[in-house]
Amino acid sequence: MHLQKPGRKRKSTTFLNYNIMVGVGMLWLILFNIVPMIGIVMAFENYDPVKGFFRSDFIGLENFQYLFSMSDSRRVIVNTIIIAVSKLVLNVIVPLVFALLLNEIRKMKFKKIVQTVVYLPHFLSWVILASIFLELFSFRGAFNTIVSAFGVEPKIWFAEEKYFRQLVIFSDVWKEFGYNAVIYLAALTGVSQDLYEAAAIDGCSRLKAVWHITLPGIAPTIVVVAVLGLGNVLNAGFDQVFNLYSPLVYSTGDILDTWVYRMGLLNVQFSLATAAGLFKSAISFILIVVSYIIAYKAADYKIF
């Protein structure tokens, strides 16, 4: 009689459990990410919900031609790029500066408290934060109370075209810089302390040590974070903008995602909205591929 070894049985059970976990993830991916891609055909059709995907009239690239001929589409693309690029740059610089400053603190208890406090906003949804910001910057809000003491006329700041972009960018950086700094703080732990000790013996100041030791030591991480962010150039933050904007600031605050939402769900122009979404996805895919190539060349970063 052949008896199965306990170790082999344990390995078989572990392998089965891994397959079940992977299978559930793959099923989720197929159902919610791959199957819905059938809807891409709407971008090339005069889509009729009654006829469905495969019986609607095929019109080729007419939706894309109409999309790029609209003044609204050019405006939202410009808004998207300005907001997204500003967020990309500041969400690299601000967390980096914060991580460098936090790294210089020697009192660990205070350091952990500060890190926890700035880390928390990341976990709050924009539904909650938008309500807070709109209240703070409302006509009778705390911000107007403060600036009025310096002779600034009160206004509804999020309803002002010339201030909306800046407020969106500022609020996003404020929300995410603590979370983004974690990457740099982790990279800073890999810089050898022997280098700092040798620099101190040579009479190197803290500022020079940061410039000549810290920054070169985490340079690959900075390059990777900055370059991989290129894939999000057309993602200006739907949740944030949707909860903060109004028709008064469409000219400077409307982005691709909010425009697609209005065209597709509110104006029922499914084909046009799908064409805009497909255009954004295609550009984002190209930028992601390019960013990975640059990251591999500049910092030897690779997924596989």
Secondary structure by P-SEA (a helix, b strand, c coil): cbbbbaaaaaaaaaaaaaaaaaaaaaaaaaacccccccccccccccccccccccccccccaaaaaaaaacaaaaaaaaaaaaaaaaaaaaaacaaaaaaaaaaacccaaaaaaaaaaaaccccccaaaaaaaaaaaaccccaaaaaaaaacccccccccccccaaaaaaaaaaaacccccaaaaaaaaaaccaaaaaaaaaacccaaaaaaccccccaaaaaaaaaaaaccccccccaaaaaaccccccccccccaaaaaaaacccccaaaaaaaaaaaaaaaaaaaaaaaaaaaaaacccccc
